[in-house]
């Protein structure tokens, strides 16, 4: 009866009681190590992240479970775009009410504001996990920007002939970066 009460039964995440004993469990998409007590490290495999104000969820893409994991991130004002760094599992998002780009580990232990200056309407962002770059569109400033994920050096990549740059995507195979422009001359 008290097996889970003492140090969570030795479980790294959840201790589940049953009539005769207990077992350990992990969040959706995380496997239990062979020791039966410890969850494997982040990042989650075959999963996605989605947000609605004020929370974000880790959604498993390879399990039959119907329960998604609420990520322990701070309350979010208005997430319009997000992406996950495939190398580190870190989540990057733009909050259009706070006018910031944020980053966090999935466990919410390391949350950091990446950019807040000269941002008015970041509507799209994408991470190049291989080249270690972060690209984003700012419709308010009519610019597509890039920064180095490691050093944080930020610069304008495209600023001419843009009206309302919004969505952005990266094709890893071809190396092309695509974006949409919702201005009068839709592109």
Z-matrix of the N, CA and C atoms (Angstrom, degrees):
N
C 1 1.446
C 2 1.526 1 111.24
N 3 1.332 2 117.58 1 -35.20
C 4 1.458 3 120.61 2 -177.45
C 5 1.528 4 112.00 3 -103.99
N 6 1.334 5 117.87 4 14.24
C 7 1.459 6 120.79 5 -176.93
C 8 1.527 7 112.23 6 -60.37
N 9 1.309 8 117.47 7 -40.34
C 10 1.466 9 120.95 8 -179.74
C 11 1.525 10 112.24 9 -82.11
N 12 1.315 11 117.69 10 -18.24
C 13 1.464 12 121.25 11 -176.64
C 14 1.525 13 112.01 12 -70.48
N 15 1.326 14 118.21 13 -31.41
C 16 1.457 15 121.80 14 -178.91
C 17 1.527 16 109.59 15 -93.04
N 18 1.338 17 116.42 16 110.66
C 19 1.462 18 123.06 17 177.68
C 20 1.527 19 112.63 18 51.94
N 21 1.331 20 115.23 19 37.01
C 22 1.466 21 121.77 20 177.07
C 23 1.532 22 111.89 21 56.21
N 24 1.332 23 116.73 22 29.53
C 25 1.464 24 121.18 23 179.74
C 26 1.516 25 113.24 24 66.84
N 27 1.336 26 116.69 25 12.03
C 28 1.464 27 120.56 26 -176.58
C 29 1.523 28 112.49 27 84.44
N 30 1.324 29 116.65 28 2.41
C 31 1.465 30 121.61 29 -179.40
C 32 1.529 31 110.06 30 -79.40
N 33 1.317 32 116.19 31 140.13
C 34 1.464 33 119.14 32 179.92
C 35 1.523 34 112.27 33 -78.45
N 36 1.350 35 118.40 34 -18.83
C 37 1.462 36 118.96 35 -178.20
C 38 1.526 37 112.11 36 -129.83
N 39 1.318 38 118.16 37 -73.91
C 40 1.466 39 121.33 38 -177.28
C 41 1.525 40 109.88 39 -124.36
N 42 1.328 41 116.07 40 136.18
C 43 1.459 42 122.85 41 174.51
C 44 1.528 43 107.46 42 -108.36
N 45 1.329 44 116.67 43 121.01
C 46 1.464 45 122.21 44 -178.11
C 47 1.523 46 110.17 45 -110.17
N 48 1.315 47 116.03 46 122.96
C 49 1.467 48 120.65 47 177.24
C 50 1.520 49 110.10 48 -82.92
N 51 1.334 50 115.50 49 143.79
C 52 1.460 51 120.66 50 169.71
C 53 1.527 52 106.52 51 -129.62
N 54 1.327 53 119.91 52 175.86
C 55 1.469 54 120.53 53 -173.38
C 56 1.527 55 115.36 54 -56.35
N 57 1.330 56 118.44 55 -30.70
C 58 1.461 57 119.52 56 -175.51
C 59 1.522 58 114.90 57 -114.92
N 60 1.320 59 117.92 58 -16.38
C 61 1.458 60 120.10 59 -173.98
C 62 1.535 61 109.35 60 -157.73
N 63 1.317 62 115.99 61 -144.29
C 64 1.458 63 121.99 62 176.24
C 65 1.519 64 108.60 63 -152.29
N 66 1.323 65 116.21 64 166.66
C 67 1.460 66 121.57 65 174.00
C 68 1.521 67 108.29 66 -144.65
N 69 1.313 68 115.01 67 159.05
C 70 1.458 69 120.89 68 179.44
C 71 1.523 70 109.18 69 -101.17
N 72 1.313 71 116.58 70 149.51
C 73 1.459 72 121.87 71 179.39
C 74 1.523 73 109.63 72 -138.29
N 75 1.329 74 114.55 73 159.59
C 76 1.460 75 121.76 74 -178.71
C 77 1.525 76 109.93 75 -123.20
N 78 1.348 77 117.26 76 165.63
C 79 1.468 78 119.59 77 176.70
C 80 1.525 79 111.03 78 -62.63
N 81 1.319 80 116.34 79 162.40
C 82 1.455 81 122.30 80 177.88
C 83 1.523 82 109.16 81 -54.53
N 84 1.335 83 116.47 82 133.07
C 85 1.453 84 121.61 83 177.69
C 86 1.516 85 114.61 84 88.00
N 87 1.328 86 118.30 85 -10.21
C 88 1.468 87 122.30 86 178.41
C 89 1.517 88 107.76 87 -106.09
N 90 1.314 89 116.09 88 132.34
C 91 1.457 90 120.29 89 179.95
C 92 1.524 91 110.79 90 -93.81
N 93 1.314 92 114.49 91 151.91
C 94 1.457 93 121.73 92 175.74
C 95 1.524 94 108.09 93 -82.56
N 96 1.323 95 116.85 94 135.07
C 97 1.465 96 120.40 95 177.82
C 98 1.521 97 109.82 96 -67.53
N 99 1.327 98 116.48 97 166.45
C 100 1.464 99 122.25 98 -178.39
C 101 1.521 100 113.02 99 -59.03
N 102 1.342 101 117.60 100 -22.76
C 103 1.467 102 119.53 101 179.87
C 104 1.529 103 112.00 102 -72.33
N 105 1.346 104 117.30 103 -8.07
C 106 1.458 105 121.66 104 176.70
C 107 1.514 106 114.83 105 73.68
N 108 1.337 107 117.32 106 7.06
C 109 1.463 108 120.45 107 -176.53
C 110 1.525 109 114.02 108 -127.54
N 111 1.314 110 116.69 109 -28.62
C 112 1.458 111 121.12 110 -172.34
C 113 1.522 112 111.15 111 -109.29
N 114 1.327 113 115.55 112 135.72
C 115 1.461 114 120.97 113 176.00
C 116 1.522 115 109.04 114 -82.52
N 117 1.338 116 115.58 115 143.43
C 118 1.457 117 119.68 116 176.15
C 119 1.516 118 109.10 117 -65.22
N 120 1.319 119 116.04 118 157.40
C 121 1.463 120 121.84 119 -175.06
C 122 1.516 121 112.80 120 -68.68
N 123 1.340 122 114.49 121 160.25
C 124 1.452 123 121.95 122 169.79
C 125 1.513 124 106.53 123 -68.64
N 126 1.302 125 123.78 124 160.80
C 127 1.443 126 124.74 125 2.98
C 128 1.522 127 112.45 126 -83.28
N 129 1.302 128 115.31 127 157.87
C 130 1.454 129 120.89 128 176.21
C 131 1.519 130 109.43 129 -68.61
N 132 1.314 131 116.28 130 145.88
C 133 1.450 132 120.77 131 177.30
C 134 1.521 133 109.65 132 -97.73
N 135 1.314 134 116.94 133 150.56
C 136 1.458 135 123.14 134 177.84
C 137 1.518 136 112.00 135 46.56
N 138 1.300 137 114.99 136 57.80
C 139 1.453 138 119.74 137 179.09
C 140 1.519 139 109.18 138 -143.56
N 141 1.302 140 115.13 139 166.33
C 142 1.453 141 121.43 140 177.03
C 143 1.509 142 109.16 141 -133.09
N 144 1.304 143 116.23 142 168.51
C 145 1.457 144 121.88 143 178.58
C 146 1.522 145 107.59 144 -123.39
N 147 1.311 146 115.64 145 135.61
C 148 1.465 147 120.03 146 173.54
C 149 1.521 148 108.24 147 -135.05
N 150 1.324 149 115.53 148 152.60
C 151 1.464 150 121.02 149 -177.78
C 152 1.520 151 110.78 150 -131.95
N 153 1.311 152 114.63 151 142.77
C 154 1.456 153 122.88 152 164.45
C 155 1.519 154 104.83 153 -136.20
N 156 1.295 155 116.49 154 145.10
C 157 1.463 156 119.84 155 -176.50
C 158 1.519 157 109.06 156 -57.36
N 159 1.318 158 120.55 157 126.84
C 160 1.461 159 127.80 158 5.78
C 161 1.530 160 113.45 159 -109.48
N 162 1.346 161 119.96 160 18.14
C 163 1.469 162 121.83 161 -171.54
C 164 1.526 163 112.77 162 -122.77
N 165 1.352 164 114.34 163 161.52
C 166 1.460 165 122.05 164 172.55
C 167 1.521 166 108.48 165 -122.63
N 168 1.335 167 116.35 166 147.75
C 169 1.456 168 122.49 167 -179.59
C 170 1.515 169 110.19 168 -123.87
N 171 1.321 170 115.53 169 146.23
C 172 1.456 171 123.06 170 168.96
C 173 1.519 172 105.00 171 -94.13
N 174 1.318 173 117.21 172 121.21
C 175 1.453 174 122.52 173 -175.86
C 176 1.519 175 108.38 174 -111.11
N 177 1.320 176 117.25 175 122.35
C 178 1.456 177 121.64 176 179.70
C 179 1.522 178 109.91 177 -73.84
N 180 1.323 179 116.24 178 136.39
C 181 1.455 180 121.49 179 177.51
C 182 1.523 181 112.05 180 -106.54
N 183 1.336 182 117.16 181 -1.25
C 184 1.462 183 119.22 182 -175.96
C 185 1.523 184 113.99 183 -131.26
N 186 1.328 185 117.99 184 19.24
C 187 1.464 186 118.90 185 178.33
C 188 1.517 187 109.61 186 -130.40
N 189 1.317 188 115.49 187 163.49
C 190 1.454 189 121.60 188 179.96
C 191 1.521 190 112.26 189 -88.16
N 192 1.320 191 117.33 190 -1.55
C 193 1.454 192 120.06 191 -177.98
C 194 1.526 193 110.71 192 -66.07
N 195 1.302 194 116.48 193 146.22
C 196 1.458 195 121.80 194 179.13
C 197 1.526 196 111.66 195 -99.88
N 198 1.319 197 117.44 196 -3.67
C 199 1.460 198 121.25 197 -176.24
C 200 1.526 199 108.96 198 -98.84
N 201 1.318 200 116.55 199 126.85
C 202 1.454 201 121.65 200 176.04
C 203 1.523 202 108.78 201 -96.24
N 204 1.307 203 116.49 202 157.35
C 205 1.456 204 121.68 203 -177.49
C 206 1.525 205 109.59 204 -95.27
N 207 1.321 206 117.04 205 121.98
C 208 1.462 207 121.07 206 173.57
C 209 1.523 208 106.94 207 -75.22
N 210 1.316 209 116.27 208 123.58
C 211 1.460 210 120.29 209 -179.53
C 212 1.526 211 109.85 210 -78.36
N 213 1.322 212 116.69 211 139.20
C 214 1.474 213 120.43 212 -177.33
C 215 1.527 214 112.24 213 -79.35
N 216 1.328 215 115.89 214 61.51
C 217 1.457 216 121.59 215 178.52
C 218 1.523 217 108.90 216 -100.03
N 219 1.332 218 117.15 217 160.75
C 220 1.468 219 118.32 218 178.28
C 221 1.525 220 109.73 219 -66.40
N 222 1.328 221 118.00 220 160.16
C 223 1.470 222 119.43 221 176.76
C 224 1.528 223 110.35 222 -55.78
N 225 1.315 224 115.60 223 137.35
C 226 1.454 225 121.66 224 -175.19
C 227 1.522 226 109.01 225 -110.02
N 228 1.334 227 116.88 226 133.07
C 229 1.465 228 121.27 227 -177.13
C 230 1.521 229 112.33 228 -71.94
N 231 1.344 230 116.86 229 -55.18
C 232 1.459 231 119.83 230 -177.09
C 233 1.522 232 110.20 231 -161.18
N 234 1.318 233 117.13 232 91.35
C 235 1.457 234 121.81 233 178.12
C 236 1.521 235 108.28 234 -82.49
N 237 1.330 236 115.96 235 122.12
C 238 1.454 237 121.24 236 177.36
C 239 1.523 238 109.67 237 -102.39
N 240 1.322 239 116.85 238 -30.61
C 241 1.454 240 121.08 239 -176.81
C 242 1.522 241 109.72 240 -148.44
N 243 1.331 242 115.54 241 148.72
C 244 1.464 243 120.51 242 175.47
C 245 1.510 244 109.53 243 -154.14
N 246 1.321 245 115.70 244 161.08
C 247 1.458 246 122.09 245 174.45
C 248 1.522 247 107.91 246 -151.73
N 249 1.323 248 115.45 247 161.22
C 250 1.461 249 122.13 248 -179.69
C 251 1.519 250 108.45 249 -117.06
N 252 1.322 251 116.51 250 131.14
C 253 1.459 252 122.31 251 175.95
C 254 1.521 253 107.55 252 -71.53
N 255 1.307 254 116.72 253 114.70
C 256 1.471 255 120.99 254 -176.86
C 257 1.522 256 112.63 255 -64.90
N 258 1.309 257 117.20 256 -25.19
C 259 1.466 258 120.16 257 -179.16
C 260 1.527 259 112.14 258 -79.29
N 261 1.336 260 117.11 259 -43.87
C 262 1.465 261 120.48 260 -173.59
C 263 1.524 262 114.04 261 -105.73
N 264 1.341 263 117.30 262 -18.49
C 265 1.460 264 121.04 263 -175.49
C 266 1.515 265 113.21 264 82.78
N 267 1.329 266 117.40 265 -0.75
C 268 1.461 267 120.35 266 179.90
C 269 1.526 268 110.61 267 -68.21
N 270 1.325 269 114.95 268 146.14
C 271 1.455 270 122.40 269 -178.67
C 272 1.526 271 108.25 270 -104.12
N 273 1.319 272 116.20 271 130.22
C 274 1.463 273 122.69 272 176.15
C 275 1.520 274 107.43 273 -114.03
N 276 1.335 275 117.41 274 137.17
C 277 1.455 276 119.84 275 177.01
C 278 1.520 277 110.33 276 -146.09
N 279 1.341 278 114.42 277 157.10
C 280 1.461 279 121.51 278 175.17
C 281 1.516 280 108.11 279 -110.97
N 282 1.310 281 115.34 280 132.07
C 283 1.459 282 122.61 281 177.88
C 284 1.527 283 106.89 282 -109.53
N 285 1.340 284 116.82 283 112.89
C 286 1.464 285 120.26 284 -174.21
C 287 1.523 286 113.82 285 -80.12
N 288 1.311 287 118.35 286 -13.12
C 289 1.466 288 119.71 287 174.47
C 290 1.528 289 109.77 288 -83.63
N 291 1.319 290 116.23 289 -43.28
C 292 1.467 291 120.91 290 179.08
C 293 1.527 292 112.35 291 -82.61
N 294 1.359 293 117.61 292 -13.83
C 295 1.468 294 123.32 293 -176.79
C 296 1.525 295 111.69 294 54.79
N 297 1.336 296 115.04 295 55.24
C 298 1.461 297 121.40 296 179.56
C 299 1.524 298 110.15 297 -138.81
N 300 1.323 299 115.02 298 158.09
C 301 1.459 300 122.14 299 165.52
C 302 1.518 301 105.58 300 -111.61
N 303 1.332 302 115.83 301 128.58
C 304 1.461 303 122.42 302 -176.44
C 305 1.524 304 109.89 303 -117.30
N 306 1.336 305 114.99 304 162.29
C 307 1.463 306 121.95 305 175.98
C 308 1.519 307 108.10 306 -140.21
N 309 1.341 308 115.80 307 144.60
C 310 1.465 309 119.81 308 176.70
C 311 1.517 310 110.14 309 -153.47
N 312 1.320 311 114.85 310 151.16
C 313 1.455 312 119.65 311 167.87
C 314 1.532 313 106.47 312 -73.45
N 315 1.334 314 118.52 313 154.42
C 316 1.471 315 119.93 314 -178.28
C 317 1.522 316 113.59 315 -59.98
N 318 1.328 317 117.08 316 -26.02
C 319 1.464 318 119.26 317 -179.85
C 320 1.528 319 112.17 318 -83.43
N 321 1.336 320 117.39 319 -1.29
C 322 1.457 321 121.83 320 177.16
C 323 1.517 322 114.67 321 74.45
N 324 1.327 323 117.60 322 8.53
C 325 1.466 324 120.70 323 -175.99
C 326 1.533 325 112.63 324 -77.88
N 327 1.329 326 117.44 325 -29.62
C 328 1.465 327 120.36 326 -178.77
C 329 1.531 328 109.19 327 -125.97
N 330 1.311 329 116.05 328 91.50
C 331 1.458 330 122.66 329 179.46
C 332 1.522 331 107.81 330 -104.41
N 333 1.337 332 116.03 331 133.18
C 334 1.461 333 119.18 332 -177.38
C 335 1.524 334 110.15 333 -143.01
N 336 1.312 335 115.03 334 137.32
C 337 1.463 336 120.42 335 171.30
C 338 1.518 337 106.88 336 -80.35
N 339 1.325 338 117.27 337 121.71
C 340 1.460 339 121.37 338 -177.05
C 341 1.526 340 110.81 339 -87.27
N 342 1.346 341 116.36 340 -52.34
C 343 1.463 342 120.82 341 -179.14
C 344 1.515 343 110.33 342 -138.97
N 345 1.332 344 115.16 343 142.88
C 346 1.460 345 120.52 344 174.69
C 347 1.527 346 111.54 345 -141.53
N 348 1.306 347 117.88 346 -18.68
C 349 1.459 348 120.96 347 -178.00
C 350 1.523 349 111.04 348 -82.82
N 351 1.333 350 115.32 349 141.15
C 352 1.466 351 122.68 350 176.38
C 353 1.525 352 112.21 351 54.45
N 354 1.314 353 116.08 352 49.26
C 355 1.463 354 121.21 353 175.61
C 356 1.522 355 107.52 354 -129.75
N 357 1.338 356 116.38 355 132.58
C 358 1.461 357 118.17 356 -179.84
C 359 1.518 358 113.44 357 -124.85
N 360 1.330 359 118.28 358 -33.77
C 361 1.463 360 119.49 359 -178.52
C 362 1.524 361 110.22 360 -159.38
N 363 1.324 362 116.60 361 75.10
C 364 1.465 363 121.00 362 178.91
C 365 1.524 364 107.64 363 -77.64
N 366 1.329 365 115.44 364 109.26
C 367 1.461 366 121.30 365 -175.76
C 368 1.519 367 113.54 366 -106.32
N 369 1.315 368 118.30 367 -9.92
C 370 1.457 369 120.84 368 179.08
C 371 1.511 370 110.04 369 -151.45
N 372 1.327 371 116.20 370 142.31
C 373 1.464 372 120.21 371 171.70
C 374 1.515 373 108.90 372 -149.05
N 375 1.316 374 114.95 373 152.38
C 376 1.461 375 121.30 374 178.90
C 377 1.528 376 108.02 375 -148.04
N 378 1.325 377 115.15 376 145.40
C 379 1.463 378 121.43 377 -179.31
C 380 1.516 379 109.39 378 -107.47
N 381 1.321 380 115.59 379 131.91
C 382 1.455 381 122.15 380 170.62
C 383 1.523 382 105.65 381 -95.36
N 384 1.323 383 115.77 382 95.76
C 385 1.469 384 120.97 383 -176.51
C 386 1.517 385 112.53 384 -68.74
N 387 1.322 386 117.45 385 -22.43
C 388 1.462 387 121.22 386 -179.99
C 389 1.530 388 110.05 387 -84.35
N 390 1.323 389 116.79 388 -52.26
C 391 1.463 390 121.81 389 -179.27
C 392 1.517 391 113.58 390 -80.64
N 393 1.351 392 117.08 391 -5.72
C 394 1.463 393 124.24 392 177.82
C 395 1.530 394 112.14 393 60.02
N 396 1.354 395 115.21 394 49.56
C 397 1.459 396 121.60 395 178.37
C 398 1.527 397 109.89 396 -125.63
N 399 1.324 398 115.57 397 153.67
C 400 1.456 399 123.67 398 172.35
C 401 1.523 400 106.84 399 -118.95
N 402 1.336 401 116.46 400 124.20
C 403 1.460 402 122.33 401 177.97
C 404 1.521 403 108.47 402 -112.61
N 405 1.349 404 117.59 403 143.08
C 406 1.454 405 119.75 404 175.26
C 407 1.523 406 110.83 405 -150.83
N 408 1.337 407 114.03 406 156.15
C 409 1.454 408 121.55 407 175.58
C 410 1.521 409 108.63 408 -106.51
N 411 1.323 410 115.38 409 142.23
C 412 1.464 411 121.48 410 175.71
C 413 1.528 412 106.54 411 -126.18
N 414 1.334 413 116.32 412 100.35
C 415 1.465 414 121.49 413 -177.05
C 416 1.521 415 111.57 414 -65.53
N 417 1.316 416 117.62 415 -33.04
C 418 1.460 417 121.05 416 -179.99
C 419 1.517 418 112.87 417 -67.04
N 420 1.309 419 116.63 418 -38.22
C 421 1.469 420 121.46 419 -179.59
C 422 1.521 421 112.40 420 -95.68
N 423 1.349 422 117.15 421 -4.92
C 424 1.471 423 123.27 422 178.14
C 425 1.527 424 111.21 423 58.04
N 426 1.347 425 114.81 424 54.44
C 427 1.460 426 119.74 425 -176.25
C 428 1.526 427 110.65 426 -147.72
N 429 1.331 428 115.52 427 151.77
C 430 1.461 429 123.06 428 169.91
C 431 1.524 430 105.25 429 -113.23
N 432 1.331 431 116.65 430 123.58
C 433 1.463 432 120.56 431 -175.67
C 434 1.524 433 111.36 432 -116.18
N 435 1.327 434 114.68 433 163.91
C 436 1.457 435 122.42 434 178.34
C 437 1.526 436 108.48 435 -140.00
N 438 1.320 437 115.44 436 147.28
C 439 1.463 438 119.57 437 172.49
C 440 1.516 439 108.78 438 -141.70
N 441 1.299 440 115.06 439 154.86
C 442 1.454 441 122.61 440 176.18
C 443 1.526 442 107.73 441 -81.60
N 444 1.329 443 117.78 442 127.50
C 445 1.464 444 120.60 443 -177.80
C 446 1.523 445 112.84 444 -65.98
N 447 1.312 446 117.05 445 -30.33
C 448 1.461 447 120.13 446 -176.48
C 449 1.532 448 111.69 447 -83.73
N 450 1.336 449 116.78 448 -45.48
C 451 1.465 450 120.75 449 -174.16
C 452 1.522 451 113.35 450 -99.47
N 453 1.329 452 117.36 451 -17.19
C 454 1.458 453 120.88 452 178.78
C 455 1.514 454 115.01 453 75.43
N 456 1.326 455 118.22 454 12.59
C 457 1.461 456 121.07 455 179.50
C 458 1.527 457 108.34 456 -71.36
N 459 1.319 458 115.74 457 125.95
C 460 1.464 459 123.11 458 -172.80
C 461 1.525 460 110.53 459 -113.74
N 462 1.348 461 116.89 460 138.64
C 463 1.462 462 119.74 461 176.21
C 464 1.525 463 110.36 462 -153.22
N 465 1.334 464 115.27 463 156.98
C 466 1.463 465 121.43 464 176.42
C 467 1.523 466 107.96 465 -77.65
N 468 1.318 467 116.48 466 130.97
C 469 1.462 468 121.58 467 179.93
C 470 1.531 469 110.01 468 -98.95
N 471 1.333 470 117.11 469 -46.14
C 472 1.465 471 122.41 470 177.34
C 473 1.522 472 107.57 471 -134.14
N 474 1.323 473 117.18 472 129.42
C 475 1.458 474 120.85 473 178.54
C 476 1.529 475 112.18 474 -139.77
N 477 1.318 476 117.69 475 -13.30
C 478 1.462 477 120.96 476 179.42
C 479 1.523 478 110.29 477 -88.49
N 480 1.328 479 115.00 478 141.54
C 481 1.470 480 122.91 479 174.67
C 482 1.522 481 113.93 480 61.92
N 483 1.310 482 117.99 481 25.06
C 484 1.463 483 121.03 482 174.33
C 485 1.526 484 108.70 483 -103.63
N 486 1.336 485 116.24 484 139.45
C 487 1.464 486 120.47 485 177.65
C 488 1.524 487 111.31 486 -110.20
N 489 1.327 488 116.82 487 -56.38
C 490 1.467 489 121.85 488 178.39
C 491 1.529 490 109.14 489 -142.52
N 492 1.332 491 117.81 490 71.96
C 493 1.473 492 118.67 491 179.12
C 494 1.524 493 110.07 492 -64.07
N 495 1.329 494 116.59 493 132.85
C 496 1.469 495 119.70 494 -174.69
C 497 1.530 496 110.53 495 -127.80
N 498 1.335 497 116.87 496 -95.47
C 499 1.462 498 120.81 497 -175.87
C 500 1.515 499 112.01 498 -65.78
N 501 1.329 500 115.90 499 152.26
C 502 1.464 501 120.83 500 -178.92
C 503 1.523 502 108.34 501 -147.84
N 504 1.339 503 115.86 502 141.66
C 505 1.467 504 121.02 503 -179.69
C 506 1.520 505 109.10 504 -146.84
N 507 1.313 506 115.46 505 153.12
C 508 1.460 507 122.51 506 -179.77
C 509 1.519 508 108.59 507 -120.52
N 510 1.334 509 116.40 508 128.32
C 511 1.460 510 121.80 509 174.56
C 512 1.529 511 106.79 510 -97.76
N 513 1.331 512 115.86 511 104.37
C 514 1.467 513 120.73 512 -175.91
C 515 1.523 514 112.43 513 -61.87
N 516 1.332 515 117.02 514 -37.91
C 517 1.466 516 119.84 515 -176.10
C 518 1.517 517 112.24 516 -67.42
N 519 1.327 518 117.16 517 -45.33
C 520 1.464 519 120.13 518 -177.37
C 521 1.527 520 112.47 519 -87.92
N 522 1.336 521 116.27 520 -21.80
C 523 1.455 522 120.05 521 -176.87
C 524 1.520 523 113.13 522 82.74
N 525 1.333 524 116.82 523 10.22
C 526 1.466 525 120.64 524 -179.89
C 527 1.522 526 111.68 525 -89.22
N 528 1.325 527 113.91 526 145.47
C 529 1.456 528 122.52 527 174.42
C 530 1.528 529 106.78 528 -109.57
N 531 1.327 530 116.91 529 128.45
C 532 1.458 531 122.11 530 -179.23
C 533 1.521 532 109.19 531 -116.42
N 534 1.341 533 116.33 532 145.20
C 535 1.451 534 120.10 533 173.64
C 536 1.523 535 108.87 534 -145.75
N 537 1.310 536 115.11 535 158.96
C 538 1.462 537 120.56 536 177.04
C 539 1.523 538 108.91 537 -107.22
N 540 1.326 539 115.28 538 153.20
C 541 1.456 540 121.22 539 177.29
C 542 1.521 541 107.19 540 -128.90
N 543 1.316 542 117.46 541 118.38
C 544 1.462 543 122.76 542 -174.46
C 545 1.522 544 112.53 543 -95.34
N 546 1.313 545 117.75 544 18.09
C 547 1.457 546 121.09 545 179.78
C 548 1.522 547 111.94 546 -71.11
N 549 1.338 548 116.30 547 -169.03
C 550 1.464 549 121.80 548 -178.83
C 551 1.525 550 110.90 549 -59.78
N 552 1.323 551 116.80 550 -37.07
C 553 1.461 552 122.15 551 175.96
C 554 1.525 553 107.99 552 -97.38
N 555 1.322 554 117.23 553 79.77
C 556 1.473 555 121.66 554 -175.12
C 557 1.526 556 110.22 555 -56.60
N 558 1.344 557 114.95 556 131.07
C 559 1.465 558 120.23 557 -177.51
C 560 1.511 559 110.29 558 -133.40
